[in-house]
Amino acid sequence: MKDFTIFILILTVVLGGCNTQKNLAASNSKKIMKNKEAINAFYNKALTVNSQTRPTTVLTPLFAEGYKSSSSVDSKGAENLMGQVEFFWKIIPDLKWEPQEIMNEGDTYIVRSIATGTPNGDFMGVPTDGTKPFKIMTIDVHKMRDGKFVSTHHVEDWATAMRQLKPNAGEIKSDKQADETMKVAMGFMDAMTKGEMEKMMGFMHDDMVWQNGGDKSLPWIGVWESKKVILEKFLPIFGANFQTIKWESEDAISGGDTAAFFGQMAGLLTKSNQKTDEFTWALRVKVKDGKVILWNWLEDSFEVSQAYHNR
C-alpha cells in the first residue's frame, strides 16, 4: 500500500511537469505567433506601399514605449522612423520590402529582406526621375515583447542603391548637351535683343531655318531657310514692320539639342502705327554644332494681325 502511494505521488509530479511544459510550449507558441504577426505587418503593411494602409497607422500600435531604431550612423525614435517611412512612400510609390528569411532566438528576430523601388525626386542626395529602380538587401535585428517592437538594429545596402540610381555616362552627356543648347540659344537671344548683329550672326548655322507661324497676310510670316535668306530678306522685312516695345522671357527649359522659351511681349506695327496689347509668345530652338539651326517662333498672331490691319 505504501509503495502504491509513492507511485501515485511520482506519477502526479511527472504528469504535472508534463502539463507545465505543454502550457509553456503553448504560451511560447502564441508569443512567437503574435511577434511574427507584428513583423509581417511591419514589412508588408508599413514598409511596402499599398492602397489599404498607411505607415503611421500600422506602426503606432506596434512600437513599445521608448522604441529605438539604430543604424551604424544614427538612432531615431518611433515618431521619426514613421516620418521617414511616410517620406519613402511619397518619393518611392512602388516601394516593396519583402522578407526572405526570419530567424528567431528568444525575443530576438533577425529578418533578411529585399527592398526594391523606383524613386522620383531627390533621394539621399541623388536626383531621380522615376525611371531607374534600385534593388538591395537589408538586415534587421528586432527585439520583441508581446507583439511589439522594443528596438531595431538595421543595415541597408544604400551604397548599392545609389550606384544603381546614378545616371550613366550617356545620360550625363545628354545633360551637358542640354546645357550647351541653352547657352547657345540664350546667347543668340541676348545678341538679338541688344542689336549686336555680328555676335548674332556668329550663333547662326549656315542652314538655319526661321519659322514663323500665324496670319499669312503678315509679310514676315512663313518659313525662311538659310542664314543668308534670314539676314538678307526676313530680318529687313520684319524690322520694317514691327518695333518691339517689350520682350520678356519668363520660363526656359532644355533637353538634348532643343530648348523652349515662354514669355510676354508687345510691339508697334509701323504700317498702321498701332500698338499691340501685351501677348504671349513661345519659342522652340534647335542647336547643331554649337549654332542655332531652327528658330520656331509662335506668337498670338490674332493680336498682331489686328494691330497690323488696324482693326
C-alpha positions as CSV (number, residue, x, y, z in Angstrom):
1,M,0.0,0.0,0.0
2,K,2.9,2.3,0.9
3,D,4.6,1.6,-2.4
4,F,1.4,2.3,-4.3
5,T,1.0,5.7,-2.6
6,I,4.6,6.6,-3.5
7,F,3.9,5.6,-7.1
8,I,0.8,7.8,-7.2
9,L,2.8,10.8,-5.9
10,I,5.6,10.2,-8.5
11,L,3.0,9.9,-11.3
12,T,1.3,13.1,-10.2
13,V,4.6,15.0,-10.2
14,V,5.5,13.6,-13.6
15,L,2.1,14.4,-15.1
16,G,2.1,17.9,-13.6
17,G,5.5,18.5,-15.0
18,C,4.3,17.4,-18.5
19,N,1.3,19.7,-18.3
20,T,3.5,22.6,-17.2
21,Q,5.8,22.0,-20.2
22,K,2.8,21.8,-22.5
23,N,1.5,25.1,-21.1
24,L,4.9,26.8,-21.5
25,A,5.1,25.5,-25.1
26,A,1.7,26.7,-25.9
27,S,2.4,30.1,-24.3
28,N,5.7,30.4,-26.3
29,S,3.9,29.4,-29.5
30,K,1.3,32.1,-29.0
31,K,4.0,34.7,-28.2
32,I,6.0,33.7,-31.3
33,M,2.9,33.9,-33.5
34,K,2.0,37.3,-32.1
35,N,5.5,38.6,-32.7
36,K,5.6,37.3,-36.3
37,E,2.2,38.9,-37.0
38,A,3.7,42.2,-35.9
39,I,6.8,41.6,-38.1
40,N,4.5,40.7,-41.1
41,A,2.6,44.0,-40.6
42,F,5.8,45.9,-40.3
43,Y,7.2,44.8,-43.7
44,N,4.1,44.2,-45.7
45,K,1.7,46.9,-44.5
46,A,4.1,49.7,-43.4
47,L,7.3,49.5,-45.3
48,T,5.7,48.2,-48.5
49,V,3.5,50.8,-50.3
50,N,-0.1,49.6,-50.6
51,S,-3.6,51.2,-51.0
52,Q,-5.1,49.7,-47.8
53,T,-2.9,51.1,-45.1
54,R,-0.6,54.0,-44.0
55,P,2.8,53.6,-42.2
56,T,1.9,55.7,-39.2
57,T,-1.5,53.9,-38.7
58,V,0.2,50.5,-38.8
59,L,3.3,51.2,-36.8
60,T,1.9,53.3,-33.9
61,P,0.3,50.3,-32.1
62,L,3.3,48.1,-32.9
63,F,6.0,50.1,-31.1
64,A,6.6,49.7,-27.4
65,E,7.2,52.7,-25.3
66,G,10.7,54.0,-25.7
67,Y,11.2,52.2,-29.0
68,K,14.5,53.0,-30.8
69,S,15.7,52.2,-34.3
70,S,19.5,52.3,-34.7
71,S,21.9,52.0,-37.6
72,S,25.7,52.4,-37.7
73,V,25.3,56.2,-38.0
74,D,22.2,57.3,-36.1
75,S,19.4,56.4,-33.8
76,K,15.8,57.5,-34.0
77,G,12.6,57.1,-32.0
78,A,9.2,55.8,-33.2
79,E,7.9,59.2,-34.4
80,N,11.0,60.0,-36.5
81,L,11.0,56.5,-38.0
82,M,7.4,56.7,-39.0
83,G,8.1,60.1,-40.6
84,Q,10.9,58.6,-42.6
85,V,8.7,55.8,-43.8
86,E,6.0,58.2,-44.8
87,F,8.6,60.2,-46.9
88,F,9.7,56.9,-48.6
89,W,6.1,56.3,-49.6
90,K,5.9,59.7,-51.2
91,I,9.2,59.5,-53.1
92,I,9.1,55.8,-53.9
93,P,5.5,55.0,-54.9
94,D,6.3,51.3,-55.8
95,L,8.4,50.6,-52.7
96,K,8.5,46.9,-51.7
97,W,10.2,45.4,-48.6
98,E,10.0,41.7,-48.9
99,P,11.3,39.4,-46.1
100,Q,13.3,36.5,-47.4
101,E,14.3,34.8,-44.1
102,I,13.3,35.2,-40.5
103,M,15.4,33.7,-37.7
104,N,14.3,33.6,-34.1
105,E,16.2,33.2,-30.8
106,G,14.1,34.0,-27.7
107,D,12.8,37.6,-28.1
108,T,15.2,38.4,-30.9
109,Y,14.1,38.2,-34.5
110,I,16.6,38.6,-37.4
111,V,14.9,39.5,-40.8
112,R,16.8,39.4,-44.1
113,S,14.8,41.3,-46.8
114,I,15.0,42.5,-50.3
115,A,14.0,46.2,-50.8
116,T,13.1,47.5,-54.3
117,G,11.6,50.7,-55.7
118,T,11.8,53.5,-58.2
119,P,12.4,56.9,-56.6
120,N,11.1,60.1,-58.2
121,G,12.7,63.2,-56.6
122,D,15.8,64.0,-54.5
123,F,16.6,60.7,-52.9
124,M,19.5,60.7,-50.4
125,G,21.2,63.5,-52.4
126,V,20.7,61.8,-55.8
127,P,18.3,63.4,-58.3
128,T,15.9,60.8,-59.6
129,D,13.0,61.0,-62.2
130,G,11.1,57.7,-61.6
131,T,12.9,55.8,-64.4
132,K,15.6,54.0,-62.5
133,P,14.9,51.3,-59.9
134,F,17.0,50.0,-57.1
135,K,17.2,46.5,-55.5
136,I,19.1,46.0,-52.3
137,M,19.5,43.6,-49.4
138,T,18.6,44.7,-45.8
139,I,19.1,43.0,-42.4
140,D,17.1,44.0,-39.3
141,V,17.5,42.7,-35.7
142,H,14.3,43.2,-33.8
143,K,13.8,42.9,-30.0
144,M,10.2,41.9,-29.5
145,R,7.9,41.8,-26.5
146,D,4.2,40.8,-26.5
147,G,3.8,41.5,-30.2
148,K,5.5,44.9,-30.0
149,F,8.9,46.2,-31.2
150,V,11.2,47.2,-28.4
151,S,14.2,48.1,-30.5
152,T,15.6,47.6,-34.0
153,H,19.2,47.4,-35.3
154,H,19.2,47.7,-39.1
155,V,21.6,47.6,-42.0
156,E,20.6,48.6,-45.6
157,D,22.9,48.4,-48.6
158,W,22.1,52.0,-49.7
159,A,25.6,52.3,-51.3
160,T,24.4,49.8,-54.0
161,A,21.1,51.7,-54.4
162,M,23.0,55.0,-55.1
163,R,25.1,53.3,-57.7
164,Q,22.0,51.9,-59.4
165,L,20.3,55.3,-59.4
166,K,23.1,57.5,-60.6
167,P,22.9,58.5,-64.3
168,N,25.1,56.6,-66.7
169,A,27.7,58.1,-68.9
170,G,25.2,58.6,-71.8
171,E,22.7,60.5,-69.6
172,I,25.5,62.7,-68.2
173,K,26.4,63.6,-71.8
174,S,22.8,64.4,-72.6
175,D,22.6,66.8,-69.6
176,K,25.8,68.5,-70.9
177,Q,24.3,68.8,-74.3
178,A,21.1,70.4,-72.9
179,D,23.3,72.9,-71.0
180,E,25.2,73.8,-74.2
181,T,21.9,74.1,-76.1
182,M,20.5,76.6,-73.6
183,K,23.8,78.5,-73.6
184,V,23.7,78.9,-77.4
185,A,20.0,79.8,-77.5
186,M,20.4,82.4,-74.8
187,G,23.4,83.9,-76.5
188,F,21.5,84.3,-79.7
189,M,18.6,85.9,-77.9
190,D,20.8,88.2,-76.0
191,A,22.6,89.4,-79.1
192,M,19.4,89.9,-81.0
193,T,17.8,91.9,-78.1
194,K,20.9,94.2,-77.9
195,G,21.1,94.6,-81.7
196,E,24.6,93.1,-81.8
197,M,24.5,91.9,-85.4
198,E,28.0,90.4,-85.6
199,K,27.5,88.4,-82.4
200,M,24.1,87.3,-83.5
201,M,25.5,86.1,-86.9
202,G,28.1,84.1,-85.0
203,F,25.4,82.0,-83.4
204,M,23.6,81.2,-86.7
205,H,24.1,77.9,-88.5
206,D,24.5,78.3,-92.3
207,D,21.4,76.1,-92.8
208,M,19.4,77.8,-90.1
209,V,15.6,77.9,-90.6
210,W,13.5,80.7,-89.2
211,Q,9.9,79.6,-89.0
212,N,7.1,82.0,-88.0
213,G,3.5,80.7,-87.7
214,G,0.5,82.9,-87.9
215,D,-1.6,85.1,-90.2
216,K,-0.1,84.7,-93.7
217,S,-1.2,88.2,-94.7
218,L,1.6,89.5,-92.5
219,P,4.7,89.8,-94.7
220,W,7.2,88.2,-92.2
221,I,5.0,85.0,-91.6
222,G,6.3,81.8,-93.2
223,V,9.4,79.7,-93.4
224,W,12.8,81.4,-94.1
225,E,15.5,78.9,-95.0
226,S,19.3,79.5,-94.7
227,K,21.3,82.1,-92.8
228,K,21.7,84.1,-96.0
229,V,18.0,84.4,-96.6
230,I,17.3,85.2,-93.0
231,L,19.8,88.0,-92.9
232,E,19.0,89.5,-96.4
233,K,15.2,89.1,-96.6
234,F,13.5,88.1,-93.3
235,L,15.1,90.5,-90.8
236,P,14.8,93.6,-93.1
237,I,11.1,92.8,-93.7
238,F,10.4,92.1,-90.0
239,G,12.4,95.2,-88.9
240,A,10.5,97.5,-91.3
241,N,7.1,96.3,-90.0
242,F,7.4,95.6,-86.3
243,Q,9.1,97.5,-83.5
244,T,9.5,95.7,-80.2
245,I,8.2,97.6,-77.2
246,K,8.5,94.7,-74.7
247,W,10.0,91.2,-74.9
248,E,10.4,89.2,-71.7
249,S,11.2,85.5,-71.2
250,E,9.5,84.0,-68.2
251,D,10.3,80.3,-68.5
252,A,13.0,78.3,-70.2
253,I,13.6,74.5,-70.5
254,S,16.1,72.4,-72.5
255,G,16.7,68.8,-73.3
256,G,19.3,67.4,-75.7
257,D,19.5,69.7,-78.8
258,T,16.2,71.5,-78.1
259,A,15.4,74.5,-75.9
260,A,12.0,76.1,-75.3
261,F,11.1,79.6,-74.1
262,F,7.9,81.2,-73.0
263,G,7.2,84.9,-72.3
264,Q,5.3,88.1,-72.9
265,M,5.8,90.8,-75.5
266,A,4.2,93.9,-77.1
267,G,5.0,95.9,-80.2
268,L,4.2,98.7,-82.6
269,L,3.1,97.9,-86.1
270,T,4.6,100.6,-88.3
271,K,2.2,100.1,-91.2
272,S,-0.8,101.1,-89.0
273,N,1.1,102.8,-86.2
274,Q,-0.9,100.7,-83.8
275,K,0.4,99.1,-80.7
276,T,-0.5,95.6,-79.6
277,D,-1.7,94.7,-76.2
278,E,0.7,92.5,-74.3
279,F,0.6,89.0,-75.6
280,T,2.1,85.6,-75.0
281,W,4.8,84.0,-77.1
282,A,6.6,80.7,-77.3
283,L,9.8,79.6,-79.0
284,R,11.4,76.3,-79.9
285,V,15.1,76.4,-80.7
286,K,17.3,73.6,-82.0
287,V,21.1,73.7,-81.9
288,K,23.5,71.9,-84.1
289,D,27.3,72.1,-84.0
290,G,27.1,74.8,-81.4
291,K,24.9,77.1,-83.6
292,V,21.1,77.7,-83.9
293,I,19.7,75.7,-86.8
294,L,16.0,76.1,-86.1
295,W,14.1,79.2,-84.7
296,N,10.5,78.2,-84.5
297,W,8.6,81.3,-83.3
298,L,5.0,81.1,-82.1
299,E,3.0,84.2,-81.0
300,D,-0.6,85.4,-80.6
301,S,-0.9,86.1,-84.3
302,F,-4.5,87.4,-83.8
303,E,-3.3,90.2,-81.6
304,V,-0.5,91.1,-84.0
305,S,-2.8,90.8,-87.1
306,Q,-5.4,93.1,-85.6
307,A,-2.9,95.8,-84.9
308,Y,-1.2,95.4,-88.4
309,H,-4.5,95.7,-90.2
310,N,-5.7,98.5,-87.8
311,R,-8.9,96.6,-86.8
